[in-house]
Structures are given as structure tokens and as C-alpha cells.
Amino acid sequence: MSDIKFTRFHKVYLIVVLLFILAIGLYDVRYKLTNRQVANSSESSTSQVVSSSQSETVNSSEAASSSTDDSEATNASSSEDSQTTNLLAVAETITTPVAVNATTDQEASDMAAYSADYAGDIQSYTVAEIANSVATQLGISQIDAINQLVSALPKDVDLTASQYQMVNKLNPLATEPVMTFAYTANGKPFNAEIEPAYTGLIEAATQAGYTMTVISGHRTIAYQVQNVQNAYNIYLSQGYSEAEALELTNSYYAPAEASEHSTGLAFDLLGTEWTSIGGSLDEGYASQPSAQWLADNAQDYGFILRYPDGKDQITGYLFEPWHYRYVGIEAAQYIHQYDLTLEEFYALVNFRDAVNQS
């Protein structure tokens, strides 16, 4: 093969071809770079749009959730306010009992006429008034007192049971109660149904160092008629006027048909440390150790201080630190805890039943 000789023309031509190839390569690289930047820019823009959309969706969801929560809270508050209003309305209508021993309309009418003679001695109180008293005592609101009193009530209370029989000047007896009798150590009769409870109370007092004397247990209606007359005559003999003697008699002695002693569930009790110094049935007994022991412990045996101090407008009788009545352990402990009377307990049970039925 002969040697190839590059002329000046060939050299120039070769340089031009190489430059053309290089230009095409640079254009291709630049084109690819430009397309990649456009793609990245598009992806970024799309991502931002999606992110913005998601953010708006989340914010909208959160706003809706917040609005729902606020609505539910408002509805709950409104419902609670409505329930409170309804409870208070019922509390204004349920009262301490009146004529509960009547079995006919005529008996109810007769009892109303009977009670009218003692209108100044005893009043009917609403559950709202009872709750106000407890609220003041405990330092809470009226509605909180109502809720606490109702929730703490013994379950399944049957107010027709003999242990709850209501006897006072607004609830006189229509007939003489019938019962089997048991007897105290000194021969006083009482309802045999409560003999275990009575025995437990007396034995506990003895173990605590107090010997109790039963001054009175069961009394018939006929006996109470004479008892009231004797009391009236004694006050007259002590120098009181007829009006004063009648007022004192009504304050401490139950009218014949309105004596709890007729149920056989009540006792007049005095400690021998009081009777041994001539003490009798008067308010002075309250300062004696045996009276204080009874006030602190009788409820654990089913008995309540029936006529507590400061409750005479509810019970119809002045303070009697000697008069104890059987109502059962659960009821007695509840009444003692909240410083109530049997009348108030009765009203609260009726209130709970009315609310549960509404």
C-alpha cells in the first residue's frame, strides 16, 4: 500500500468534521439537562400542590372536629342543666308525709281536720328545703346535696314496712296497731319484732358502762288519752295558765292517735346515773354520759333519736334526748349521718322513687 499523504485541505476538512461532532454532542447534553430540570420543577410544583391540598384537608377536618366537640359539649351542658332543673322542680313538690295512715278518702279528710288543730306545732317540708339544710351543713350546693342524699339512701326501702310507720300530728293512727309483745327487764311491753335489736342496744350500753332504764315502751291509744290529760293537770298544778299548760302538753306529749309509743317501736330511755339523782324526762338529760352514748351509738342497733334538737317544726315535738325509735340499721345510720328525722327520710325515699319513675 502506498503512503497516504495529508494535504492542507485534508487537515482542514478533518478539523471541521471533528468540530461538528463536538457541537452535536454538546447540544444533546444540554437538551437532556434542560428536560431533567423541567421534570424536577414539575414534580416539585405537583408536590407543593398536593401538600397544600392535604394541609387544607387536615385543617378543614380539624375545624370540623373542633366544631363537633364544641357542639357536643354544648349539648351535654344543656342536657345537664335540664336534668338539674327537672330535679329541682320535683324536689319542690315532694314533701314530708301527710295522712299516710289513711286508707280511705274519709279517713284522709278526718286526719286533715285532726291535724288542723296542731298547725302551729308541725309543718310539712319539701325535699328542696331539706336539701338546703343539708347543703348549709355540709358547705355544698343544693343540687349537690340532693344528689348526695339520694345516692346514699339505703336501697329498696319499703315505706309500708312496720319499722317505717309514720305517726305524728300530721299522720295520726286510724286504728290501734296489733302486735305480739316482748317485755323489758322492768316489765315494759314493746313490739316483739324488734326484741333482738332492743337487746343488742341495751347490752352494748351495759358493756360501755351505762345501765339503761326503760321509762316507757308500748302505750295503747286509750292509755295515751289519759297520759295527756294527766300531763295537762300536772302543768296546771305547777302554776301554769290553761293556755300555757296546753302548749307545754302539746310540745311534749303526743295526742292519743299521734303517739309513736302505740307502734311498740319507741322507748323512753334514761341512764341510772341520771335517775339516781332524781333526774326525769327533761332536756337536762342530754348532758349525761349515757345520753351522749345513745346519741353516738344507737343507730348501729337500728334506733334513732326521734325528736332531735332544732327539728320541732318537722317532728311536731321539742327536743327529747330520751326518746328512741327503731327504724332498722341502714335507715338509722343514714338518718344519723345527715342529721335527719324520720319525716325527712320518708320524703327523700318518695323523692327518689318519683325521679326513678319519671
Buried (B, 14 or more C-beta within 10 A) or exposed (E): EEEEEEEEEEEEEEEEEEEEEEEEEEEEEEEEEEEEEEEEEEEEEEEEEEEEEEEEEEEEEEEEEEEEEEEEEEEEEEEEEEEBEEBBEBBEEBBBBBBBBBEEEEBBEBBEEBBEEBEEBBBBBBBBBBBBBBBEEBEBEBBBBBBBBBEEBBEEBEBEEBBBBBBBBBBBBBEEBEBEEBBBEEEBBBBBBBBEBBEBBBEBBEEEEBBBBBBBBBBBBEBBBEBBEEBBEEBBEEEBEEEEBBBBBBBBBBBBBBBBBBBBBBBBBBBEBBBEEEBEBEBEBBEBEBBBBBBEBBBBBBBBBBBBEEBBEBBBBBBBBBBBBBBBBBBBBBBBEBBBBBBBBBBBBBBBEBBEEE
